[in-house]
Amino acid sequence: GLAGNFGFEPGHYDVSVACAEDRLLPSLRAAPPEAEVLADGFSCRTQIADLTGGRGRHLAELLAEGVEEEAR
């Protein structure tokens, strides 16, 4: 991800993207289109959205959906 606040600080964008290109982005590109991407950190979700157009989801979101489906 963005390494927390580090990636939001001026001058760190290129380093942040390079870190994402190491493992995160290749993994996302290799994932099937229907894959759910779990990203608990706000900065990770932000970077996923900005660099891929995809959506990282917080664990609480996925758990809440599961509870709602069970209740039906």
GIBEL-V783530 format. One record per backbone hydrogen bond with DSSP energy under -1.0 kcal/mol. NH is the residue of the N-H (numbers start at 1). CO is the residue of the C=O. E is the energy in kcal/mol with one decimal. If there is no record, write none. Layout:
BEGIN
nh:NH co:CO e:E
nh:NH co:CO e:E
END
This chain:
BEGIN
nh:6 co:3 e:-1.4
nh:7 co:2 e:-1.5
nh:8 co:5 e:-1.5
nh:9 co:6 e:-1.1
nh:12 co:9 e:-1.9
nh:16 co:12 e:-2.6
nh:17 co:13 e:-2.6
nh:18 co:14 e:-2.3
nh:19 co:15 e:-2.3
nh:20 co:16 e:-2.0
nh:21 co:17 e:-2.3
nh:25 co:20 e:-2.8
nh:27 co:23 e:-2.1
nh:28 co:24 e:-2.3
nh:29 co:25 e:-2.5
nh:30 co:26 e:-1.7
nh:35 co:32 e:-2.1
nh:39 co:57 e:-2.7
nh:45 co:41 e:-2.3
nh:46 co:42 e:-2.5
nh:47 co:43 e:-2.3
nh:48 co:44 e:-2.5
nh:49 co:45 e:-2.3
nh:50 co:46 e:-2.7
nh:51 co:47 e:-2.8
nh:52 co:48 e:-2.0
nh:53 co:49 e:-1.3
nh:57 co:37 e:-3.7
nh:62 co:58 e:-1.6
nh:63 co:59 e:-2.6
nh:64 co:60 e:-2.5
nh:65 co:61 e:-2.1
nh:66 co:62 e:-1.9
nh:67 co:63 e:-2.3
nh:68 co:64 e:-2.5
nh:69 co:65 e:-2.4
nh:70 co:66 e:-2.1
nh:71 co:67 e:-1.9
END
